[in-house]
Amino acid sequence: MTLRHAVLAVPLWLVASCGPGDPPVPAPPTPAHAGSLVGEVIESVNAQIQAIERDPGSGAARKQLGLLYLANGAPAEAAEAFRQSLMLDAEDPQTWCFHATALEQINELDAAIESIAVAQDLDPERAPLYWRPGFWLLEAGRPEEALPHFESAAAIESRAGRPAPDGAAHRIGRGRCLLELDRPGEAVPILEELQTMVDHYYASYLLGQAYRRVGRGDEAAPVRASGAIDPPSYPDPWMDAVSASGRGLDARLAWIEQLLEARRLDEAARALVEARKRWPEDVNLLNRLAELHRSRGNTTAWVRTLKQAVRIDPSHASSQHNLSIALQRQGEVSQAMNHAHLAVTANPSFTPAWLQLGRLLVIANRLNQDNTNSPPEAVHAALEPLDRAFELGVEGPREHLMYGHLLMRAQRLDDAIRVLSRLTDQPDGDPRAWAILSDAHAAKGEHRSALQTAINGLNRFPNHPDLMRIADRYRRASGGAPGQP
């Protein structure tokens, strides 16, 4: 059968559900449950149905209706709308992909695989059309069927001759399939390659699982003690159409954040204008608008927009925190401090605000300038908000380094060693962590540990001046080579 015939065979199956005497394409689907879609969502759906009624032969109009349903939690209606679109235009691979996605969400997995296979025939070099159904099958407990899909995606990347932006997807998928098929030895090199491409806990977790399964558990990176280990996201530009079709404030905010993170600033600006027509004084939208101004380098508009947000809702912790950062950037440290205090007052569990307050105290007291003559009370004052932040949970290594340094200066040496030791376990650690940790050991009188820490740091960062200084100090004191603790 030719490709053309294979593609045209499926619409006949799609049309088969129409009964005798029915119009060639049924009426567009309406929500199956009254009241399940509300607010802006139902307004957009009704407007799109009216557009279809004005132009019933438009496959694009029914496709847009399907996107509205898919993006707003009505996959059954989405599947029907996409089916109708395909009856009018059977050669749009994107619609086949969306149709398959909707089918998978209503647990029609085999039909979804059939539908996305048509998209693969129409656009055979598009990798997401392979790794996406691979994950569907994998999550359904069918790794032997999933593996060929991931291998097809890998072959596409290989033919392109360069790493693909979504290359982590097929590597993670292949690694997981091979582990579930009890072939960990084959998974190891794939996951080792993945580790060189992405810095993500999930990649380390999978590689650790593979190492343990082949008897190399000592090489596995330590797994985080708490929190879910979720996979990374994989870029697929086709899915932007789904995100852009989300309606309601939360969906609009999520799409704007996605555009800002991708630095698609003009699109973010248009999305903000559209959303603010409906919610002109929503403080979350104002915060995204402020972020747009910051990204464009307009500091004045950044501050002005955040001041508007805090006037509307003074108890909104994120607005107060973001305004504190913006004022700090303008050099207004005392005003920034005031808004950081307002942020933690508004939400005592808001970790970023406690961190910001600690940073501002470090700056105000010049503790960031290695001022060893700073009064102890200044160090303790900066540690108070930082202690609170770290009790709540902080991920960033830079913050850990600052915290560890202040703990050492406050003579809280056991705490400093605990915090800094975690940094020296990281594959991309900062050499200053080894230097400060060595000084903390020395302050406790643990000179062997202090010297060994400096040597370990030099093995990672040869000729680093702070580490060389520490090692040389011990070499002179012992009259021997620094390599002899």
KETI-34218 format. One line per field, with one value per residue (C-alpha): residue number from 1; x, y, z. Coordinates in steps of 0.001 Angstrom, whole numbers. Layout:
residues N
lopa	(NUM / ...)
px	(X / ...)
py	(Y / ...)
pz	(Z / ...)
//
This chain:
residues 485
lopa	(1 / 2 / 3 / 4 / 5 / 6 / 7 / 8 / 9 / 10 / 11 / 12 / 13 / 14 / 15 / 16 / 17 / 18 / 19 / 20 / 21 / 22 / 23 / 24 / 25 / 26 / 27 / 28 / 29 / 30 / 31 / 32 / 33 / 34 / 35 / 36 / 37 / 38 / 39 / 40 / 41 / 42 / 43 / 44 / 45 / 46 / 47 / 48 / 49 / 50 / 51 / 52 / 53 / 54 / 55 / 56 / 57 / 58 / 59 / 60 / 61 / 62 / 63 / 64 / 65 / 66 / 67 / 68 / 69 / 70 / 71 / 72 / 73 / 74 / 75 / 76 / 77 / 78 / 79 / 80 / 81 / 82 / 83 / 84 / 85 / 86 / 87 / 88 / 89 / 90 / 91 / 92 / 93 / 94 / 95 / 96 / 97 / 98 / 99 / 100 / 101 / 102 / 103 / 104 / 105 / 106 / 107 / 108 / 109 / 110 / 111 / 112 / 113 / 114 / 115 / 116 / 117 / 118 / 119 / 120 / 121 / 122 / 123 / 124 / 125 / 126 / 127 / 128 / 129 / 130 / 131 / 132 / 133 / 134 / 135 / 136 / 137 / 138 / 139 / 140 / 141 / 142 / 143 / 144 / 145 / 146 / 147 / 148 / 149 / 150 / 151 / 152 / 153 / 154 / 155 / 156 / 157 / 158 / 159 / 160 / 161 / 162 / 163 / 164 / 165 / 166 / 167 / 168 / 169 / 170 / 171 / 172 / 173 / 174 / 175 / 176 / 177 / 178 / 179 / 180 / 181 / 182 / 183 / 184 / 185 / 186 / 187 / 188 / 189 / 190 / 191 / 192 / 193 / 194 / 195 / 196 / 197 / 198 / 199 / 200 / 201 / 202 / 203 / 204 / 205 / 206 / 207 / 208 / 209 / 210 / 211 / 212 / 213 / 214 / 215 / 216 / 217 / 218 / 219 / 220 / 221 / 222 / 223 / 224 / 225 / 226 / 227 / 228 / 229 / 230 / 231 / 232 / 233 / 234 / 235 / 236 / 237 / 238 / 239 / 240 / 241 / 242 / 243 / 244 / 245 / 246 / 247 / 248 / 249 / 250 / 251 / 252 / 253 / 254 / 255 / 256 / 257 / 258 / 259 / 260 / 261 / 262 / 263 / 264 / 265 / 266 / 267 / 268 / 269 / 270 / 271 / 272 / 273 / 274 / 275 / 276 / 277 / 278 / 279 / 280 / 281 / 282 / 283 / 284 / 285 / 286 / 287 / 288 / 289 / 290 / 291 / 292 / 293 / 294 / 295 / 296 / 297 / 298 / 299 / 300 / 301 / 302 / 303 / 304 / 305 / 306 / 307 / 308 / 309 / 310 / 311 / 312 / 313 / 314 / 315 / 316 / 317 / 318 / 319 / 320 / 321 / 322 / 323 / 324 / 325 / 326 / 327 / 328 / 329 / 330 / 331 / 332 / 333 / 334 / 335 / 336 / 337 / 338 / 339 / 340 / 341 / 342 / 343 / 344 / 345 / 346 / 347 / 348 / 349 / 350 / 351 / 352 / 353 / 354 / 355 / 356 / 357 / 358 / 359 / 360 / 361 / 362 / 363 / 364 / 365 / 366 / 367 / 368 / 369 / 370 / 371 / 372 / 373 / 374 / 375 / 376 / 377 / 378 / 379 / 380 / 381 / 382 / 383 / 384 / 385 / 386 / 387 / 388 / 389 / 390 / 391 / 392 / 393 / 394 / 395 / 396 / 397 / 398 / 399 / 400 / 401 / 402 / 403 / 404 / 405 / 406 / 407 / 408 / 409 / 410 / 411 / 412 / 413 / 414 / 415 / 416 / 417 / 418 / 419 / 420 / 421 / 422 / 423 / 424 / 425 / 426 / 427 / 428 / 429 / 430 / 431 / 432 / 433 / 434 / 435 / 436 / 437 / 438 / 439 / 440 / 441 / 442 / 443 / 444 / 445 / 446 / 447 / 448 / 449 / 450 / 451 / 452 / 453 / 454 / 455 / 456 / 457 / 458 / 459 / 460 / 461 / 462 / 463 / 464 / 465 / 466 / 467 / 468 / 469 / 470 / 471 / 472 / 473 / 474 / 475 / 476 / 477 / 478 / 479 / 480 / 481 / 482 / 483 / 484 / 485)
px	(0 / 1384 / 1782 / -1046 / -3390 / -2325 / -3090 / -6496 / -7576 / -7908 / -10411 / -12795 / -12617 / -13179 / -16264 / -17667 / -19231 / -21617 / -24994 / -26993 / -28392 / -26069 / -24241 / -20694 / -19293 / -21305 / -22092 / -19162 / -19084 / -20424 / -19305 / -20600 / -21372 / -23146 / -21115 / -17878 / -16346 / -16926 / -15869 / -13498 / -13221 / -16888 / -16988 / -14098 / -15635 / -19003 / -17341 / -15400 / -18531 / -20198 / -17204 / -17602 / -21307 / -20440 / -17867 / -18719 / -16192 / -13174 / -10947 / -8800 / -11810 / -12583 / -8911 / -8931 / -12019 / -10140 / -7223 / -9535 / -11009 / -7617 / -6009 / -8881 / -9552 / -12081 / -10121 / -13164 / -14638 / -11151 / -10829 / -14161 / -13294 / -9943 / -11660 / -13988 / -11064 / -9325 / -12447 / -11919 / -8110 / -6537 / -2992 / -2189 / 256 / -147 / -3878 / -3198 / -766 / -3321 / -5992 / -3699 / -2915 / -6601 / -7255 / -4427 / -5895 / -9212 / -7369 / -7835 / -4148 / -4247 / -6349 / -3887 / -958 / -2796 / -3508 / 12 / 1345 / -356 / 1397 / 4698 / 4041 / 3254 / 6239 / 8741 / 11674 / 9872 / 11272 / 8471 / 6078 / 8113 / 9189 / 5739 / 3946 / 6988 / 6253 / 2552 / 3420 / 6070 / 3658 / 1122 / 3607 / 4489 / 8266 / 8916 / 6552 / 7848 / 11535 / 11311 / 9658 / 12540 / 15043 / 13344 / 13706 / 17395 / 17886 / 16406 / 18908 / 21731 / 20763 / 20722 / 24352 / 23958 / 22326 / 18624 / 16988 / 14696 / 17473 / 17042 / 13600 / 14708 / 17692 / 15565 / 12948 / 15477 / 17179 / 13904 / 12785 / 16064 / 15922 / 12362 / 13356 / 16185 / 18927 / 20763 / 24117 / 22708 / 21110 / 24368 / 26148 / 22932 / 22389 / 26078 / 25774 / 22607 / 24507 / 26923 / 24020 / 21703 / 22206 / 19051 / 18343 / 16246 / 19142 / 21422 / 18732 / 18295 / 22045 / 22360 / 19677 / 21520 / 24869 / 23341 / 21790 / 25178 / 27067 / 28570 / 26586 / 29634 / 29613 / 25987 / 25416 / 23564 / 19803 / 18079 / 16788 / 13330 / 11056 / 9772 / 12247 / 10384 / 11660 / 12662 / 10390 / 11129 / 10675 / 8052 / 7056 / 3828 / 2574 / 2843 / -509 / -2050 / -503 / -1590 / -5181 / -5502 / -8178 / -8817 / -6327 / -4186 / -3761 / -2958 / -333 / 1268 / 1558 / 3013 / 5587 / 6535 / 7067 / 9115 / 11327 / 11951 / 12665 / 9930 / 9308 / 7188 / 4799 / 4726 / 3862 / 949 / -300 / -123 / -2092 / -4796 / -4998 / -5083 / -8115 / -10028 / -7987 / -6476 / -5561 / -4545 / -1293 / 52 / -288 / 1360 / 4287 / 4666 / 4482 / 7215 / 9326 / 8833 / 10116 / 13089 / 13921 / 13857 / 16166 / 13568 / 14310 / 12063 / 9010 / 10003 / 9876 / 6804 / 4779 / 5674 / 4766 / 1367 / 1046 / 1803 / -634 / -3373 / -2502 / 29 / -251 / 934 / 4302 / 5648 / 4987 / 6772 / 9695 / 10008 / 9863 / 12621 / 14843 / 14050 / 14827 / 18057 / 19027 / 18475 / 20757 / 17896 / 18997 / 17012 / 13760 / 14523 / 14961 / 11569 / 9770 / 11624 / 10297 / 6788 / 7131 / 7986 / 5271 / 2755 / 3909 / 6226 / 6794 / 7996 / 11602 / 12767 / 11833 / 13853 / 16807 / 16427 / 16359 / 19536 / 21290 / 20357 / 21768 / 24983 / 25195 / 24230 / 26896 / 29492 / 29787 / 30167 / 33475 / 35440 / 35421 / 36816 / 36488 / 32688 / 31066 / 29752 / 26263 / 26119 / 26949 / 24347 / 21725 / 22267 / 22103 / 18667 / 16685 / 19047 / 18489 / 14763 / 15179 / 17280 / 14827 / 12173 / 14478 / 16949 / 18341 / 20788 / 24515 / 25426 / 23135 / 24642 / 28117 / 27094 / 25356 / 28302 / 30715 / 28592 / 28169 / 31955 / 32385 / 29799 / 31826 / 28949 / 31534 / 29594 / 26768 / 29258 / 30950 / 27573 / 26440 / 29769 / 30353 / 27200 / 28654 / 31882 / 29804 / 28399 / 29964 / 29989 / 31049 / 32591 / 36288 / 35598 / 33524 / 36645 / 38606 / 35964 / 35368 / 39101 / 39145 / 36181 / 37991 / 41097 / 39047 / 37876 / 41474 / 40892 / 44087 / 44338 / 40796 / 41583 / 44647 / 42922 / 40005 / 42385 / 44192 / 40883 / 39953 / 43266 / 42739 / 39545 / 40769 / 44572 / 46354 / 43299 / 44853 / 42831 / 43432 / 47120 / 47404 / 45937 / 48050 / 51211 / 50466 / 50340 / 53388 / 55438 / 54127 / 55025 / 58187 / 56943 / 54989 / 51339 / 50326 / 51324 / 48503)
py	(0 / 3445 / 6174 / 8114 / 5125 / 4384 / 7944 / 8008 / 4676 / 6001 / 8815 / 6138 / 4544 / 7941 / 8618 / 5160 / 6338 / 8591 / 6985 / 6836 / 10194 / 12117 / 15110 / 14342 / 15924 / 15890 / 18981 / 20107 / 18510 / 20416 / 19746 / 16353 / 17556 / 20858 / 23116 / 21165 / 24107 / 27576 / 31179 / 32092 / 28438 / 27979 / 31441 / 30478 / 27077 / 28609 / 31263 / 28580 / 26465 / 29548 / 30016 / 26400 / 26899 / 29867 / 27789 / 24081 / 22944 / 24371 / 21660 / 24343 / 25661 / 22198 / 21676 / 24879 / 23638 / 20420 / 22412 / 24370 / 21154 / 19422 / 22358 / 22811 / 19307 / 17849 / 15182 / 13199 / 16267 / 17079 / 13638 / 14101 / 17606 / 16423 / 13435 / 15824 / 18022 / 14980 / 14125 / 17481 / 17446 / 14020 / 15107 / 17393 / 15417 / 17845 / 17150 / 13392 / 13954 / 15975 / 13370 / 10658 / 12736 / 13163 / 9443 / 8527 / 10815 / 8934 / 5590 / 4619 / 3751 / 1372 / 3822 / 6577 / 4496 / 3929 / 7639 / 8798 / 6208 / 8200 / 11342 / 9431 / 8489 / 12099 / 13590 / 10729 / 12836 / 14416 / 12762 / 13685 / 11601 / 8581 / 9290 / 10561 / 7231 / 5483 / 7064 / 6209 / 2543 / 2616 / 4052 / 1401 / -1336 / -2259 / -1568 / -4118 / -2148 / 1225 / 550 / 627 / 4049 / 5485 / 3818 / 5477 / 8875 / 8120 / 7227 / 10571 / 12394 / 10264 / 11097 / 14803 / 14509 / 16678 / 16442 / 17247 / 19701 / 16860 / 14272 / 13574 / 12108 / 9104 / 8460 / 8422 / 6330 / 3784 / 3606 / 3004 / 358 / -1526 / -1444 / -2767 / -5457 / -6498 / -5351 / -2860 / -3387 / -1895 / 965 / 2110 / 3671 / 5402 / 6907 / 7820 / 9775 / 11401 / 12490 / 14487 / 16301 / 17300 / 18213 / 16786 / 14671 / 12244 / 11469 / 10781 / 8655 / 6453 / 6040 / 5103 / 2453 / 1042 / 1026 / -853 / -3417 / -4197 / -4278 / -782 / 720 / 2512 / 4747 / 5820 / 9425 / 9800 / 10114 / 13099 / 12249 / 13706 / 14940 / 13338 / 12602 / 13812 / 13562 / 16705 / 18254 / 17656 / 20422 / 19873 / 23048 / 21461 / 21369 / 25155 / 25242 / 23311 / 25574 / 28692 / 27382 / 27222 / 29545 / 30882 / 32770 / 29811 / 28543 / 32036 / 32469 / 29113 / 29974 / 33413 / 31875 / 29366 / 32177 / 34219 / 31253 / 30659 / 34400 / 34680 / 38160 / 39581 / 36640 / 36999 / 40687 / 39872 / 37152 / 39584 / 42238 / 39689 / 38329 / 41771 / 42742 / 40346 / 40637 / 44163 / 44240 / 40652 / 40817 / 37577 / 38996 / 42217 / 40191 / 38528 / 41934 / 43127 / 40110 / 41044 / 44567 / 43109 / 40791 / 43734 / 45732 / 48373 / 48707 / 51740 / 49916 / 46797 / 48730 / 50760 / 47651 / 45904 / 48993 / 48872 / 45204 / 45843 / 48778 / 46453 / 43665 / 44542 / 41010 / 39314 / 37855 / 37293 / 40917 / 42209 / 39840 / 40743 / 44461 / 43941 / 42410 / 45210 / 47927 / 46156 / 46265 / 50037 / 50307 / 51048 / 48541 / 49987 / 50047 / 46557 / 45408 / 46863 / 44949 / 41737 / 42084 / 42666 / 39514 / 37262 / 38902 / 38140 / 34518 / 33193 / 30001 / 31799 / 30621 / 33091 / 36061 / 34751 / 34221 / 37750 / 39194 / 37309 / 38469 / 42089 / 41897 / 40442 / 43357 / 46042 / 44859 / 44220 / 40607 / 39697 / 41549 / 39088 / 41679 / 39569 / 42520 / 42594 / 42632 / 39201 / 40612 / 41494 / 37911 / 36545 / 38991 / 37758 / 34150 / 34518 / 34741 / 32316 / 29729 / 30075 / 29712 / 26570 / 25083 / 25468 / 24036 / 25621 / 24008 / 26519 / 25777 / 29468 / 30016 / 26978 / 28434 / 31795 / 30059 / 27769 / 30696 / 32683 / 29651 / 29299 / 32989 / 32624 / 29675 / 27282 / 24909 / 21637 / 23286 / 24810 / 21460 / 19773 / 22371 / 22640 / 18887 / 18562 / 21010 / 19038 / 15981 / 17765 / 17021 / 20746 / 22091 / 25511 / 25320 / 27850 / 25188 / 23058 / 26099 / 27202 / 23618 / 23206 / 26397 / 25131 / 21868 / 23859 / 26076 / 22900 / 21721 / 18918 / 19626 / 16279 / 16731 / 20342 / 19361 / 16401 / 18631 / 21112 / 18296 / 16858 / 20286 / 20690 / 17322 / 18769 / 22346 / 22341 / 25587 / 27245 / 30069 / 29601 / 25860 / 26301 / 28778 / 26290 / 23378 / 25477 / 26613 / 23001 / 22089 / 24805 / 23850 / 20185 / 20720 / 18198 / 17887 / 18948 / 15509 / 14027 / 14651)
pz	(0 / -887 / 1712 / 89 / 323 / 3883 / 4931 / 3215 / 4681 / 8214 / 7506 / 6186 / 9630 / 11197 / 9092 / 9802 / 13045 / 11112 / 10510 / 7231 / 6283 / 8592 / 7112 / 5928 / 9077 / 12327 / 14349 / 16491 / 19949 / 22923 / 26511 / 27619 / 31154 / 31643 / 33886 / 33478 / 31623 / 33043 / 32720 / 29929 / 28909 / 27986 / 26405 / 24096 / 23309 / 22410 / 20263 / 18395 / 17843 / 16365 / 14053 / 12881 / 12251 / 10024 / 8123 / 8592 / 5985 / 7824 / 9252 / 10929 / 12888 / 14278 / 15056 / 17136 / 18966 / 19715 / 21083 / 23377 / 24714 / 25040 / 26849 / 29278 / 30552 / 28105 / 26172 / 24996 / 23309 / 21968 / 20368 / 18566 / 17368 / 16008 / 14365 / 12569 / 11527 / 10047 / 8044 / 6320 / 6160 / 6508 / 5720 / 8669 / 10857 / 13766 / 13975 / 13966 / 16853 / 18823 / 18078 / 19434 / 22523 / 23301 / 22790 / 25163 / 27825 / 27678 / 27958 / 24305 / 24021 / 21065 / 19043 / 20024 / 18727 / 15426 / 15081 / 15810 / 13356 / 10576 / 11827 / 11694 / 8064 / 7201 / 9068 / 9494 / 10752 / 13704 / 16845 / 19309 / 17189 / 18332 / 21895 / 22904 / 22204 / 23635 / 27016 / 26711 / 26215 / 28927 / 31487 / 30452 / 31373 / 27784 / 27601 / 24844 / 22567 / 23763 / 23058 / 19216 / 19390 / 21420 / 19096 / 16122 / 17819 / 18467 / 14796 / 13744 / 15960 / 14564 / 10976 / 11834 / 12991 / 16097 / 19541 / 19423 / 21872 / 22942 / 22947 / 26653 / 25911 / 23870 / 26125 / 29260 / 27482 / 26213 / 29589 / 31403 / 28892 / 29162 / 32955 / 32946 / 30430 / 32784 / 30410 / 32683 / 30994 / 27797 / 29730 / 31381 / 28342 / 27228 / 30682 / 31030 / 27778 / 29107 / 32224 / 30043 / 28360 / 31214 / 34855 / 36390 / 39453 / 37428 / 35070 / 38056 / 39670 / 36570 / 36116 / 39774 / 39324 / 36323 / 38162 / 41104 / 38801 / 37187 / 40478 / 40307 / 43165 / 44569 / 41463 / 41921 / 42956 / 46266 / 45859 / 47472 / 50884 / 50298 / 47546 / 44385 / 41616 / 38548 / 34975 / 33066 / 30471 / 26804 / 24223 / 21544 / 19671 / 18475 / 22056 / 22246 / 20448 / 23352 / 26001 / 24108 / 24025 / 27791 / 29121 / 32591 / 34721 / 35795 / 32238 / 30974 / 33703 / 32914 / 29218 / 29938 / 32297 / 29608 / 27101 / 29579 / 30450 / 26729 / 26292 / 23685 / 24966 / 22157 / 22419 / 26200 / 25817 / 23517 / 25873 / 28808 / 26944 / 26124 / 29683 / 31304 / 29258 / 31505 / 34731 / 34669 / 38369 / 39009 / 40965 / 39486 / 35974 / 37154 / 38476 / 35057 / 33404 / 35773 / 34798 / 31136 / 31864 / 33759 / 30873 / 28491 / 30751 / 31687 / 35405 / 35877 / 34489 / 36486 / 39786 / 38814 / 37950 / 41207 / 43224 / 41514 / 42522 / 46208 / 46270 / 45017 / 47494 / 50201 / 51625 / 48411 / 49450 / 45920 / 44940 / 48055 / 47460 / 43773 / 44580 / 47148 / 44454 / 42002 / 44564 / 45476 / 41795 / 41910 / 44943 / 47352 / 49992 / 52919 / 50911 / 49621 / 53233 / 54175 / 51406 / 52265 / 55828 / 54446 / 52334 / 55272 / 57345 / 54595 / 54305 / 57035 / 54988 / 51836 / 51540 / 48825 / 51014 / 53976 / 51640 / 50261 / 53769 / 54635 / 51463 / 52128 / 55661 / 54224 / 51768 / 54285 / 56734 / 54001 / 55013 / 51337 / 51136 / 53293 / 56054 / 58879 / 61271 / 61020 / 64459 / 65487 / 65972 / 62240 / 61305 / 63712 / 62406 / 58842 / 59977 / 61602 / 58312 / 56609 / 59352 / 58747 / 54974 / 55305 / 57788 / 55087 / 52404 / 50002 / 46843 / 45340 / 45801 / 45848 / 48827 / 50564 / 50065 / 51556 / 54455 / 55182 / 55166 / 57615 / 59875 / 60056 / 60866 / 63625 / 65014 / 64376 / 63015 / 63066 / 61103 / 58663 / 58048 / 57488 / 54921 / 53074 / 52953 / 50841 / 48334 / 47985 / 47059 / 43988 / 40578 / 39679 / 43067 / 43699 / 44719 / 47470 / 49224 / 49743 / 50965 / 53491 / 54620 / 55190 / 57285 / 59307 / 60069 / 61052 / 63371 / 65142 / 65480 / 62938 / 61010 / 59253 / 57882 / 56974 / 54939 / 53286 / 52275 / 50644 / 48814 / 47611 / 46336 / 44524 / 42856 / 41399 / 40841 / 40390 / 41272 / 42804 / 44895 / 48093 / 48141 / 47311 / 50195 / 52667 / 51430 / 51470 / 55024 / 56171 / 54098 / 55782 / 59226 / 58728 / 56728 / 54184 / 50967 / 50964 / 49847 / 53229 / 55759)
//
